């Protein structure tokens, strides 16, 4: 066991945990002021629900050896998961540390989906949804890609830190959930109510993403350094390209656009972070930024109400990142990886495409089944038809801001 590796993985775990509150503020700033509590709570509650699910059975289903499709119950209830390392996954850190690190990935992934359905889903239906989604969608996909006997791993598909497991699964699931839930009754309120919240959330996500990607090296080593640098450069390139596009098309760059671009660049580099050079990371961020910008414009013209564009950012961004991993990966930076298309190995790109199709298809079909399974017994949408009052008061009996005339008058008198 290596104390330096252990210390880094515990710090990285805390950084990834911070990403979920960061996501809460990022999403919370993008919605209207009468939906912000519900939006933030959708992310926050995942910290509780999924953590318990992961400890009881999720980790075992995702990582224990059983079959190529799903793990077994060997580690259910964290039986056998203790302070000693597990050589199959992280030979220099406690098995508990590896489990805890992976828990943070399991938590944020269903929280990402919430951005497509905020403002119009019953909260108790959402709680049941993320529990079922974690059990039935996330755990199998994590097993396929990361478990020692997972079938996509055996085929040679690469996913350093969750481009497939986290972003493609969440992005395509968000698309399916939004389609079944239906549009808002009045989506004219799509302007962000708090731009500083958006920037704060994106900044926390960017900060935490170093734990997401560099932590996936599972040690304080050169590979972690590579992932740290590629993460930074991809996000920076994405923001730069997005700003240039907005200046060219609109005449002025927006803060919200820059925040979205940072997330897009981080999403795209996630599967490639430990397999590509720093210069390739710049190319990945730049390409993903352009593709996702166009995707946002095109998707806005459809009738599907993906409230906060989860599919266009995480689904499309994840696909771009997975594909470009198959293009830019080189074994010279990580012998445990593979050479990609530009290094003369088209087989890696084939494996990446197969992983994308399998993950996207399973996520869409599985999410539809879960949504319909919840819809008929308890319903998906609040029973009230009053969209104007906002879901905060309907579902939680709370308001983020008191904007009544007496309250404003009292504030003025106090000043």
C-alpha positions in Angstrom: 0.0 0.0 0.0 1.2 3.5 -0.9 0.3 6.3 1.4 0.8 9.0 -1.3 -1.5 7.1 -3.7 -4.1 6.7 -0.9 -3.9 10.4 0.1 -4.4 11.5 -3.5 -7.3 9.1 -4.1 -9.1 10.3 -1.0 -8.6 14.0 -2.0 -9.8 13.1 -5.5 -12.9 11.5 -4.1 -13.7 14.7 -2.2 -13.2 16.7 -5.4 -15.6 14.5 -7.3 -18.1 14.8 -4.4 -17.8 18.6 -4.7 -18.9 18.3 -8.4 -22.4 17.4 -7.4 -23.0 20.6 -5.4 -21.3 22.4 -8.2 -23.8 20.8 -10.6 -26.6 21.9 -8.3 -25.6 25.6 -8.6 -24.9 25.3 -12.4 -28.3 23.9 -13.0 -29.9 26.1 -10.4 -28.7 29.3 -12.0 -30.1 28.2 -15.4 -33.7 27.7 -14.3 -36.3 30.3 -13.3 -36.4 31.6 -9.7 -39.5 29.6 -8.8 -37.8 26.3 -9.7 -34.3 26.7 -8.2 -34.9 24.9 -4.9 -36.2 21.8 -6.6 -33.4 21.9 -9.1 -30.7 22.2 -6.5 -32.3 19.5 -4.3 -32.4 17.1 -7.2 -28.6 17.1 -7.3 -28.2 17.2 -3.5 -30.5 14.3 -2.8 -28.4 12.0 -5.0 -25.6 12.3 -2.5 -27.9 10.4 -0.1 -29.9 8.0 -2.2 -27.2 6.7 -4.4 -24.5 6.5 -1.7 -26.7 4.1 0.3 -27.6 2.1 -2.9 -23.9 1.9 -3.8 -22.8 0.6 -0.4 -25.7 -1.9 -0.1 -25.5 -3.5 -3.5 -24.4 -1.1 -6.3 -20.6 -1.4 -5.9 -20.8 -5.2 -6.0 -23.0 -5.2 -9.1 -20.7 -2.8 -10.9 -17.3 -4.2 -10.0 -17.4 -7.8 -8.5 -16.5 -10.6 -11.0 -19.6 -12.6 -12.1 -20.3 -12.3 -15.8 -19.5 -10.1 -18.7 -22.8 -8.2 -18.2 -23.3 -7.6 -14.5 -21.4 -8.3 -11.3 -22.7 -10.5 -8.5 -23.3 -10.0 -4.8 -19.8 -10.9 -3.5 -19.3 -7.4 -2.1 -22.9 -6.6 -1.2 -23.1 -4.7 2.0 -19.4 -4.0 1.5 -18.6 -7.5 2.6 -14.9 -8.1 2.0 -14.3 -4.4 1.1 -11.8 -3.3 3.7 -8.5 -1.5 4.3 -6.4 -4.0 2.2 -5.9 -3.2 -1.5 -7.7 -5.1 -4.3 -5.1 -5.9 -6.9 -7.6 -6.1 -9.7 -8.4 -2.4 -9.6 -6.0 -0.4 -7.4 -3.1 -2.3 -6.0 -1.6 0.5 -3.9 -4.7 1.9 -2.1 -7.3 0.4 0.3 -10.2 -1.3 -1.3 -12.5 1.0 0.7 -10.8 4.0 -0.9 -11.4 2.7 -4.4 -15.0 1.9 -3.6 -15.5 5.4 -2.1 -14.0 7.0 -5.1 -16.3 5.1 -7.5 -19.2 6.0 -5.3 -18.8 9.7 -6.2 -19.1 8.8 -9.9 -22.3 6.8 -9.3 -23.7 9.8 -7.4 -23.2 12.5 -10.0 -24.3 10.5 -13.0 -28.1 10.4 -12.3 -27.9 13.9 -11.0 -26.8 15.0 -14.5 -30.1 13.6 -15.9 -32.1 15.9 -13.7 -31.2 18.9 -15.9 -33.5 17.5 -18.6 -36.6 17.2 -16.4 -36.3 20.0 -13.9 -39.4 22.1 -13.1 -42.0 19.5 -14.1 -41.4 16.1 -12.4 -42.8 15.0 -9.0 -40.0 14.8 -6.5 -41.0 11.4 -5.1 -41.1 10.1 -8.7 -37.6 11.5 -9.2 -36.3 9.8 -6.1 -37.6 6.5 -7.3 -36.2 7.2 -10.8 -32.6 7.8 -9.7 -32.7 4.7 -7.4 -33.9 2.5 -10.2 -31.7 4.1 -12.8 -28.6 3.6 -10.6 -29.4 -0.1 -10.0 -30.6 -1.0 -13.5 -28.6 1.3 -15.8 -25.5 2.7 -14.2 -24.3 -0.5 -12.5 -24.4 -2.7 -15.6 -22.7 -0.1 -17.8 -20.0 0.5 -15.2 -19.5 -3.3 -15.2 -19.3 -3.5 -19.0 -16.6 -0.8 -19.2 -14.5 -1.0 -16.0 -15.0 -4.4 -14.3 -12.2 -7.0 -14.9 -14.7 -9.3 -16.8 -16.8 -6.5 -18.5 -17.5 -7.3 -22.1 -16.6 -3.8 -23.5 -13.4 -3.8 -21.5 -12.5 -7.2 -23.0 -13.1 -5.8 -26.5 -10.6 -3.1 -25.9 -12.9 0.0 -25.5 -11.2 2.8 -23.6 -12.9 5.0 -21.0 -10.4 6.6 -18.7 -12.7 8.5 -16.4 -16.3 8.0 -17.5 -17.0 9.4 -20.9 -19.1 6.4 -21.7 -20.1 5.2 -18.2 -21.1 8.7 -17.0 -21.7 11.2 -19.8 -23.1 9.1 -22.7 -25.3 7.1 -20.3 -26.6 10.3 -18.6 -27.0 12.3 -21.8 -29.0 9.7 -23.7 -31.1 8.8 -20.6 -31.9 12.5 -20.3 -33.1 12.6 -23.8 -35.4 9.6 -23.2 -36.7 11.0 -19.9 -37.5 14.4 -21.5 -39.4 12.7 -24.3 -41.6 10.7 -22.0 -42.1 13.5 -19.4 -43.2 15.9 -22.1 -42.5 19.6 -22.5 -43.2 22.4 -20.0 -46.5 24.1 -20.4 -44.8 27.4 -20.7 -41.1 27.2 -21.7 -40.9 31.0 -22.3 -39.1 31.1 -18.9 -35.9 29.5 -20.2 -33.6 32.4 -19.5 -31.2 31.9 -16.6 -32.4 33.6 -13.4 -29.0 33.8 -11.8 -25.9 34.0 -14.0 -23.4 34.2 -11.1 -24.8 30.8 -9.9 -24.1 29.4 -13.4 -20.5 30.6 -13.3 -20.0 29.5 -9.8 -21.3 26.0 -10.6 -19.2 25.7 -13.7 -16.1 26.8 -11.8 -16.8 24.2 -9.1 -17.3 21.5 -11.7 -14.0 22.5 -13.4 -12.2 22.4 -10.1 -13.7 19.1 -9.1 -13.0 17.6 -12.5 -9.3 17.3 -11.7 -10.4 14.7 -9.2 -12.7 13.1 -11.7 -10.0 12.7 -14.4 -6.6 12.9 -12.6 -7.9 10.8 -9.8 -8.7 8.0 -12.2 -5.0 7.3 -12.4 -5.6 5.8 -9.0 -2.2 7.0 -7.8 0.0 10.1 -7.3 2.0 9.5 -10.4 2.9 10.6 -14.0 -0.4 9.4 -15.4 -2.3 11.6 -12.9 -0.2 14.5 -14.1 -1.0 13.8 -17.7 -4.8 13.6 -16.9 -4.6 16.8 -14.9 -3.0 18.7 -17.8 -5.2 17.3 -20.6 -8.3 18.1 -18.5 -7.2 21.7 -18.1 -6.3 22.2 -21.8 -9.4 20.6 -23.2 -11.7 22.8 -21.1 -9.6 25.9 -21.9 -9.7 25.1 -25.7 -13.5 24.6 -25.6 -14.1 27.9 -23.8 -11.8 29.7 -26.3 -13.6 28.3 -29.4 -17.1 28.9 -27.9 -16.2 32.6 -27.2 -14.9 33.0 -30.8 -18.0 31.4 -32.3 -20.3 33.7 -30.2 -18.3 36.8 -31.1 -18.5 35.9 -34.8 -22.2 35.0 -34.8 -23.6 37.2 -32.2 -21.1 40.0 -31.9 -20.5 39.4 -28.1 -19.7 36.5 -25.9 -21.9 35.4 -23.1 -20.9 34.3 -19.6 -23.4 31.4 -19.7 -22.0 30.3 -23.0 -18.5 30.2 -21.6 -19.7 28.2 -18.6 -21.4 25.7 -20.8 -18.3 25.5 -23.0 -16.1 24.6 -20.0 -18.4 21.7 -19.1 -18.4 20.5 -22.8 -14.6 20.5 -22.9 -14.4 18.6 -19.6 -17.0 16.1 -20.8 -15.2 15.4 -24.0 -11.7 14.9 -22.5 -13.0 12.5 -19.8 -12.7 9.2 -21.7 -9.4 10.3 -23.2 -7.6 12.1 -20.3 -5.1 9.4 -19.6 -4.6 8.2 -23.2 -3.8 11.2 -25.3 -1.1 13.9 -25.4 -1.7 17.5 -24.2 -1.9 18.8 -27.8 -4.5 16.2 -28.7 -6.5 17.4 -25.6 -6.6 20.9 -27.1 -7.9 19.5 -30.4 -10.5 17.4 -28.5 -11.8 20.4 -26.5 -11.9 22.6 -29.6 -13.8 20.0 -31.8 -16.3 19.2 -29.0 -17.0 22.9 -28.5 -17.9 23.4 -32.1 -20.0 20.3 -32.4 -21.9 20.9 -29.2 -22.5 24.5 -30.1 -24.2 23.4 -33.3 -26.0 20.6 -31.5 -27.5 23.2 -29.1 -28.8 25.3 -31.9 -30.3 22.4 -33.8 -31.8 20.7 -30.8 -33.5 24.0 -29.8 -35.6 23.7 -33.0 -37.1 20.3 -32.0 -40.1 19.7 -29.8 -38.2 17.8 -27.2 -38.0 19.8 -24.0 -34.5 18.9 -22.6 -34.7 21.8 -20.2 -31.0 22.4 -19.6 -29.6 20.7 -22.8 -28.2 17.7 -21.1 -28.2 15.7 -24.2 -26.5 18.3 -26.4 -23.8 18.8 -23.8 -23.2 15.4 -22.1 -24.7 13.1 -24.7 -23.1 14.7 -27.8 -20.0 15.8 -25.9 -19.5 12.3 -24.5 -19.9 10.8 -28.0 -17.4 13.2 -29.4 -14.9 12.4 -26.7 -15.3 8.7 -27.0 -14.8 8.8 -30.8 -11.8 11.1 -30.5 -10.2 8.8 -28.0 -10.2 6.2 -30.7 -8.6 8.7 -33.0 -5.9 10.4 -30.8 -5.0 7.7 -28.2 -1.3 6.7 -28.1 0.4 4.0 -26.1 3.5 6.2 -25.7 1.7 8.2 -23.0 0.1 5.2 -21.4 1.2 1.7 -22.2 -2.0 0.3 -20.6 -4.0 2.1 -23.3 -3.9 1.6 -27.0 -2.9 3.3 -30.2 -5.7 5.0 -32.0 -6.5 5.7 -35.6 -3.8 8.3 -36.2 -1.3 5.9 -34.8 -2.3 3.3 -37.3 -4.8 1.3 -35.3 -8.4 1.6 -36.6 -9.5 -1.3 -34.4 -9.7 1.0 -31.3 -12.1 3.4 -33.1 -14.3 0.4 -34.0 -14.3 -0.6 -30.3 -15.2 2.9 -29.3 -18.1 3.1 -31.7 -19.4 -0.2 -30.4 -19.2 1.0 -26.8 -21.1 4.2 -27.8 -23.9 2.4 -29.6 -24.3 -0.2 -26.8 -24.3 2.4 -24.0 -26.6 4.8 -25.8 -29.1 2.1 -26.7 -29.2 0.5 -23.3 -29.6 3.9 -21.6 -32.5 5.0 -23.8 -34.4 1.7 -23.6 -33.7 1.2 -19.9 -34.7 4.8 -19.1 -38.0 4.5 -21.0 -38.9 1.3 -19.2 -38.1 2.9 -15.8 -40.1 6.1 -16.6 -43.2 4.1 -17.7 -42.8 1.8 -14.6 -43.1 4.9 -12.4 -45.6 6.8 -14.5 -48.5 4.4 -14.2 -48.6 3.7 -10.4 -47.6 7.1 -9.0 -47.4 9.6 -11.9 -44.5 11.6 -13.2 -45.8 15.2 -13.1 -47.2 17.2 -10.3 -51.0 17.0 -10.1 -51.5 20.7 -10.2 -51.6 22.4 -13.6 -50.3 25.7 -12.3 -46.9 26.2 -13.9 -46.7 29.8 -13.1 -46.3 29.3 -9.3 -43.3 27.1 -9.9 -42.4 23.7 -8.7 -40.7 24.9 -5.5 -43.9 25.8 -3.9 -45.8 22.9 -5.4 -43.4 20.1 -4.4 -41.6 21.6 -1.4 -43.6 24.4 0.0 -40.6 26.6 -0.2 -39.4 29.7 -2.1 -35.9 30.7 -2.9 -36.7 34.4 -3.0 -39.5 36.4 -1.4 -40.5 38.8 -4.1 -43.8 40.0 -2.7 -44.4 43.7 -2.5 -44.4 43.8 1.4 -41.1 42.0 1.5 -39.5 44.4 -1.0 -40.9 47.3 1.0 -39.4 46.0 4.2 -36.0 45.6 2.5 -36.2 49.2 1.2 -37.0 50.5 4.7 -34.2 48.5 6.2 -31.7 50.0 3.8 
